[in-house]
Amino acid sequence: MRSTLRLLAEVKPARFLQPYAPTGLTGLVTHPQPRQALLVTYTKTLERLKQIPESSVYRQATEALTQHRLKIVESIKPPGYDQWLQEVEQKVAANPDLVQKITTPDGSLAAAYAILTGRVSELEKRHYRDNMEQAMKQIKEQKEQFEKLPEEEKAAVARWSQQQEREIKEEQAELDVEPERKLEIYEEPALESAQISEIEHKIGAGLIEEIVQVAEGELKLVNEMVKSKVWEELEEKPKPGQWTYFGRAAGEG
């Protein structure tokens, strides 16, 4: 049904789908690189899942589903893929410090990108430092006024002042050490319409754009799971009977 919606959204079905063209679903446009997006997202999800205990039912289920879908996407390669892959591998070999790649668990290429750096000019640094010095001066003046405040207001103001000072120092350190970094992704050839339909049919979860959205949502969920360490014991133990719900009364027919 979803594939039919996409076809109805197009005036004339073509060998390749037009990027950002309507899909037939409100608010959802044709993804320009769905295969590459899925390969990277699934690879990151599997890597992140390793931080969750193997005994976790969530990890087991998500890992199995992600691996299954990853294999489907990997198995369908766009026309001209082998030549593109050879060119990318040559770029990686020739520029190991500037060109890096993301590989799937079986070692195949998920994506490759070039790291571009653009250093901040000395004039920009000087101007920025002047502004930071002025900001630090203002914070010092605020600290002097702080001592005159009532005790109940001091705690809130102190937290705000410390945060401002910390952020300024962090920005100064980044300015001196870390140059601006940008990534340039090497986009693989586009999938044919028939190949996209094949992926959609084998996965069975709607249009490929919907599949991408679900994959991205799952990666965000895994990150939250790892961040919250949901497998650990609760810091505050539940009260007796807190998780006991109403059940069928004894003797009830």
PLY file of the C-alpha trace (Angstrom):
ply
format ascii 1.0
element vertex 253
property float x
property float y
property float z
element edge 252
property int vertex1
property int vertex2
end_header
0.00 0.00 0.00
2.79 2.43 0.93
4.63 1.70 -2.33
1.42 2.48 -4.21
1.24 5.85 -2.46
4.73 6.66 -3.71
3.83 5.72 -7.27
0.67 7.83 -7.13
2.77 10.77 -5.92
4.90 10.58 -9.08
3.64 11.75 -12.44
5.81 9.26 -14.29
7.60 6.38 -12.54
11.32 6.43 -13.41
14.31 4.14 -13.05
15.57 6.29 -10.16
13.52 8.13 -7.55
13.90 11.91 -7.49
15.48 13.01 -4.18
13.17 15.10 -1.97
10.17 14.37 -4.22
6.81 13.61 -2.51
6.39 10.07 -1.24
2.63 10.23 -0.89
2.90 10.51 2.91
2.44 13.94 4.45
5.70 15.49 5.65
7.86 12.69 4.26
9.97 13.25 1.14
12.14 10.86 -0.85
15.45 10.23 0.93
18.51 11.06 -1.25
20.72 8.26 0.18
18.54 5.76 2.08
20.87 2.77 1.73
23.89 4.62 3.07
21.81 6.14 5.88
20.56 2.70 6.95
24.02 1.10 6.81
25.52 3.77 9.04
22.59 3.90 11.47
22.34 0.12 11.85
26.13 -0.14 12.34
26.10 2.53 15.06
23.13 0.86 16.76
24.85 -2.53 16.88
28.03 -0.94 18.22
26.10 0.94 20.90
24.15 -2.16 21.92
27.42 -3.81 22.98
27.42 -1.49 26.01
24.22 -3.13 27.28
24.55 -6.50 29.10
24.05 -9.53 26.85
21.39 -10.82 29.24
19.16 -7.84 28.41
16.04 -8.90 26.50
15.96 -5.46 24.88
19.49 -5.90 23.55
18.79 -9.40 22.27
15.62 -8.37 20.42
17.01 -5.13 18.99
20.27 -6.77 17.96
18.47 -9.57 16.10
16.13 -7.21 14.26
18.91 -4.74 13.38
21.23 -7.49 12.09
18.40 -8.94 10.00
17.58 -5.61 8.37
21.26 -4.74 7.91
21.84 -7.94 5.93
18.90 -7.13 3.66
20.20 -3.63 2.92
23.78 -4.87 2.41
22.67 -7.53 -0.07
21.19 -4.99 -2.52
23.84 -2.81 -4.14
23.19 0.08 -6.55
24.45 0.01 -10.16
28.07 1.21 -10.38
28.69 0.32 -6.74
31.84 -1.78 -7.33
33.58 0.99 -9.26
32.58 3.56 -6.63
33.86 1.31 -3.86
37.21 0.89 -5.63
37.61 4.67 -5.97
36.77 5.23 -2.31
39.20 2.56 -1.14
41.92 4.26 -3.18
41.14 7.60 -1.50
41.26 5.97 1.93
44.61 4.34 1.16
46.10 7.53 -0.30
44.93 9.80 2.55
44.73 7.71 5.74
44.82 10.80 7.98
42.13 12.74 6.11
39.80 10.05 4.75
38.13 7.61 7.12
35.41 5.00 6.78
32.69 3.29 8.75
32.42 -0.47 8.27
29.60 -2.85 9.12
30.20 -5.79 11.51
31.10 -8.07 8.57
33.73 -5.57 7.35
31.92 -4.12 4.33
31.85 -0.37 3.76
28.95 1.55 5.29
30.25 5.03 4.51
33.44 6.99 3.86
34.13 10.63 4.56
36.88 13.19 4.25
37.82 15.35 7.23
38.28 18.97 6.24
39.89 21.42 8.66
39.73 25.19 8.56
41.81 27.01 11.14
40.63 30.27 12.68
42.74 33.28 11.68
44.90 35.04 14.27
42.86 38.25 13.81
39.65 36.37 14.64
41.34 34.80 17.68
42.51 38.19 18.95
39.03 39.70 18.54
37.47 36.72 20.29
39.91 36.87 23.21
39.18 40.59 23.69
35.49 39.79 23.98
36.22 36.99 26.43
38.39 39.24 28.59
35.55 41.76 28.73
33.13 39.02 29.71
35.45 37.79 32.49
35.73 41.37 33.78
31.95 41.61 33.96
31.79 38.35 35.88
34.32 39.70 38.38
32.19 42.81 38.92
29.13 40.63 39.36
30.94 38.62 42.03
31.59 41.81 44.00
27.90 42.71 43.84
27.05 39.13 44.75
28.32 39.59 48.32
25.67 42.26 48.88
22.76 39.96 47.98
20.46 38.32 50.56
21.52 34.76 51.47
18.51 33.11 49.80
19.49 34.59 46.41
23.18 33.77 46.57
22.91 30.06 45.71
21.07 30.62 42.41
23.32 33.47 41.33
26.46 31.52 42.26
25.47 28.56 40.08
24.76 30.84 37.11
28.06 32.70 37.53
30.10 29.50 37.78
28.44 28.10 34.67
29.19 31.27 32.68
32.82 31.26 33.76
33.22 27.56 32.95
31.74 27.99 29.44
34.06 30.91 28.67
37.14 28.95 29.74
36.06 25.95 27.67
35.59 28.14 24.58
39.02 29.69 25.08
40.63 26.24 25.28
38.88 25.07 22.10
39.96 28.20 20.26
43.62 27.54 21.05
43.65 23.79 20.44
40.93 22.46 18.17
40.57 23.69 14.57
37.17 23.73 12.93
36.36 20.31 11.48
33.91 19.51 8.69
32.99 16.18 7.11
32.47 15.54 3.42
30.60 12.27 2.82
31.40 10.26 -0.31
27.90 9.45 -1.52
27.46 6.05 -3.11
25.49 5.64 -6.39
21.71 5.82 -6.12
19.54 2.73 -5.83
17.11 2.01 -8.63
13.40 2.30 -7.88
13.01 -1.48 -8.21
15.84 -2.05 -5.70
14.21 0.27 -3.18
10.93 -1.58 -3.62
12.77 -4.86 -3.02
14.23 -3.59 0.27
10.83 -2.30 1.34
9.20 -5.64 0.52
11.81 -7.74 2.35
11.79 -5.57 5.49
8.02 -5.11 5.41
7.86 -1.89 7.44
6.57 0.67 4.95
8.53 2.99 2.66
12.29 3.05 2.97
12.04 6.60 4.34
9.88 5.25 7.17
12.43 2.50 7.76
15.17 5.16 8.04
13.10 7.10 10.57
12.52 3.98 12.68
16.25 3.13 12.55
17.21 6.64 13.67
14.65 6.50 16.47
16.01 3.15 17.64
19.56 4.54 17.75
18.36 7.45 19.90
16.60 5.00 22.21
19.73 2.84 22.55
21.74 5.95 23.43
19.21 6.85 26.13
19.26 3.28 27.47
23.05 3.36 27.74
23.07 6.85 29.21
20.49 5.94 31.88
21.99 2.47 32.54
18.49 1.03 32.78
19.83 -2.44 33.65
21.14 -1.26 37.02
19.22 -1.39 40.28
16.94 1.56 41.07
18.53 4.23 43.26
15.26 4.58 45.14
13.70 1.23 45.94
9.94 0.96 45.26
7.65 0.89 48.26
6.02 -2.45 49.13
3.08 -3.03 46.80
3.97 -0.07 44.54
4.08 -2.27 41.42
1.19 -4.55 42.46
-1.91 -3.91 40.40
-5.53 -4.95 40.70
-6.17 -8.58 39.82
-9.07 -10.98 39.70
-10.54 -11.50 43.15
-10.36 -14.99 44.63
-13.44 -17.09 43.87
-14.60 -14.74 41.09
-16.22 -16.65 38.21
0 1
1 2
2 3
3 4
4 5
5 6
6 7
7 8
8 9
9 10
10 11
11 12
12 13
13 14
14 15
15 16
16 17
17 18
18 19
19 20
20 21
21 22
22 23
23 24
24 25
25 26
26 27
27 28
28 29
29 30
30 31
31 32
32 33
33 34
34 35
35 36
36 37
37 38
38 39
39 40
40 41
41 42
42 43
43 44
44 45
45 46
46 47
47 48
48 49
49 50
50 51
51 52
52 53
53 54
54 55
55 56
56 57
57 58
58 59
59 60
60 61
61 62
62 63
63 64
64 65
65 66
66 67
67 68
68 69
69 70
70 71
71 72
72 73
73 74
74 75
75 76
76 77
77 78
78 79
79 80
80 81
81 82
82 83
83 84
84 85
85 86
86 87
87 88
88 89
89 90
90 91
91 92
92 93
93 94
94 95
95 96
96 97
97 98
98 99
99 100
100 101
101 102
102 103
103 104
104 105
105 106
106 107
107 108
108 109
109 110
110 111
111 112
112 113
113 114
114 115
115 116
116 117
117 118
118 119
119 120
120 121
121 122
122 123
123 124
124 125
125 126
126 127
127 128
128 129
129 130
130 131
131 132
132 133
133 134
134 135
135 136
136 137
137 138
138 139
139 140
140 141
141 142
142 143
143 144
144 145
145 146
146 147
147 148
148 149
149 150
150 151
151 152
152 153
153 154
154 155
155 156
156 157
157 158
158 159
159 160
160 161
161 162
162 163
163 164
164 165
165 166
166 167
167 168
168 169
169 170
170 171
171 172
172 173
173 174
174 175
175 176
176 177
177 178
178 179
179 180
180 181
181 182
182 183
183 184
184 185
185 186
186 187
187 188
188 189
189 190
190 191
191 192
192 193
193 194
194 195
195 196
196 197
197 198
198 199
199 200
200 201
201 202
202 203
203 204
204 205
205 206
206 207
207 208
208 209
209 210
210 211
211 212
212 213
213 214
214 215
215 216
216 217
217 218
218 219
219 220
220 221
221 222
222 223
223 224
224 225
225 226
226 227
227 228
228 229
229 230
230 231
231 232
232 233
233 234
234 235
235 236
236 237
237 238
238 239
239 240
240 241
241 242
242 243
243 244
244 245
245 246
246 247
247 248
248 249
249 250
250 251
251 252
